[in-house]
Amino acid sequence: MSAPTAGPRFTPPPYPYDRLAELSRLAAVHGDDAVDLSIGTPCDPPPDAVVSVLGSSGAERGYPTATGSPAMRQAAAAWVERRFEVAVDPAHVAACVGTKELVATAAWLLRLGRPHLDTVLCPAVAYPTYAMGAQLAGCRVVGVPPAPDGSLDLAAVAADDSRRALLLWVNTPANPTGALDDLGAAAAWGRARGVPVFSDECYAEFTWTGPPRTIVAHGTDGVVAVHSLSKRSNLAGARVGCYLGDPALVAELAELRRHVGLMVPGPVQAAAVVAWDDDAHVDRQRERYRRRLGRLAGALASAGVDAAMPGGGFYLWVPVPADWEGADGWDLARALARGAGVVASPGDLYGEPVASHVRVAAVAPDERIEALARRLERLGAAGLAGARHGGDDR
Ligand SMILES: Cc1ncc(COP(=O)(O)O)c(C=O)c1O
């Protein structure tokens, strides 16, 4: 019997953060002072009450419900109502195992019922998992460019691309740019074309200019809001989030996801209830991020790098200094690693065709941010520019 012929092997792109090993080596020259601000991983503790429920809920023995326990869905709906002043029926809220898996699997699952649609629209400069989700679904990705104010320029989407679109991803506050989008305009755009709009709102409570935004404030028809406790409550290690909105879309995904076995562990669901029930810890976290962003932006300015405060999120999106002729985001990232011992992420990790920015995440404890800020201030603009030329240390 002859073996079936193998098809082409699917090769995923290099994992974005694996590309930063070179920068970590450069920063390591600073020994214990080196600080990694590349990955947006929380460093602050979650509330004690949340952690203690993980060990005492008694929910570990039986299988959890994939859609989420009634208490968890109710807590998430009540949080949306408190924070965004939008009434949501808990029946139209469902659990996800952190939001990355939902971002990566939504296109695949939606396409099962819409095989003729082969395009995923997402911001051109974005969290890389939107594009990965498209690839896993066998779809092409079409990047939507930003308008000058940072919102998505949906008018730039070609008619053929919107006809073929399985879904549109929006993300506000945006990773990596910190830009705030007009979610009402995105919802209207999708409805006018029959394209579901998925709104990744995992940084919603870290909105610095104006109130937090959610797409469901503009109605639930054709839209799904995606939320995470990873950033809000420093629970990235527990893996829990939720999605809510259009009843038919939520039900379709929830039904398919049950079959796949995408379940938030019971103790984590119990902890999520406590986390969503409390806003005080998030208000404290907001102040930490605001302070760190401000300190980092000021120190980078002393080193000749213009880092504006973002509209939201906990990243600085830092352009390469205008007078660094011929330099790109990797050159700036190398200079920051060599000169100040900080690892930051060059913009091509987020889809910039040529990196012209680096992303700096305000995710180290205050004392480490302070020590880094002082190193940057000591270095100054001339020192940082000088650190561009450290020889070929790749
Ligand atoms: C824009 C965006 N969406 C989703 C995620 C995934 O977060 P989690 O899977 O921890 O909920 C991240 C994580 O960095 C993110 O930046």
Ligand as a Chemical Component Dictionary entry (heavy atoms), coordinates in Angstrom:
data_LIG
# 
_chem_comp.id                   LIG 
_chem_comp.type                 NON-POLYMER 
_chem_comp.pdbx_formal_charge   0 
_chem_comp.three_letter_code    LIG 
# 
loop_
_chem_comp_atom.comp_id 
_chem_comp_atom.atom_id 
_chem_comp_atom.alt_atom_id 
_chem_comp_atom.type_symbol 
_chem_comp_atom.charge 
_chem_comp_atom.model_Cartn_x 
_chem_comp_atom.model_Cartn_y 
_chem_comp_atom.model_Cartn_z 
_chem_comp_atom.pdbx_ordinal 
LIG C1 C1 C 0 -4.250 43.482 21.717 1  
LIG C2 C2 C 0 -4.162 42.223 22.488 2  
LIG N1 N1 N 0 -5.146 41.335 22.387 3  
LIG C3 C3 C 0 -5.133 40.175 23.069 4  
LIG C4 C4 C 0 -4.066 39.866 23.892 5  
LIG C5 C5 C 0 -4.088 38.527 24.590 6  
LIG O1 O1 O 0 -4.208 38.625 25.957 7  
LIG P1 P1 P 0 -4.696 37.393 26.832 8  
LIG O2 O2 O 0 -4.639 36.171 25.979 9  
LIG O3 O3 O 0 -3.754 37.315 27.948 10 
LIG O4 O4 O 0 -6.090 37.715 27.232 11 
LIG C6 C6 C 0 -3.002 40.757 24.026 12 
LIG C7 C7 C 0 -1.856 40.417 24.866 13 
LIG O5 O5 O 0 -0.860 41.066 24.898 14 
LIG C8 C8 C 0 -3.061 41.973 23.313 15 
LIG O6 O6 O 0 -2.083 42.876 23.395 16 
# 
loop_
_chem_comp_bond.comp_id 
_chem_comp_bond.atom_id_1 
_chem_comp_bond.atom_id_2 
_chem_comp_bond.value_order 
_chem_comp_bond.pdbx_ordinal 
LIG C1 C2 SING 1  
LIG C2 N1 SING 2  
LIG C2 C8 DOUB 3  
LIG N1 C3 DOUB 4  
LIG C3 C4 SING 5  
LIG C4 C5 SING 6  
LIG C4 C6 DOUB 7  
LIG C5 O1 SING 8  
LIG O1 P1 SING 9  
LIG P1 O2 DOUB 10 
LIG P1 O3 SING 11 
LIG P1 O4 SING 12 
LIG C6 C7 SING 13 
LIG C6 C8 SING 14 
LIG C7 O5 DOUB 15 
LIG C8 O6 SING 16 
# 
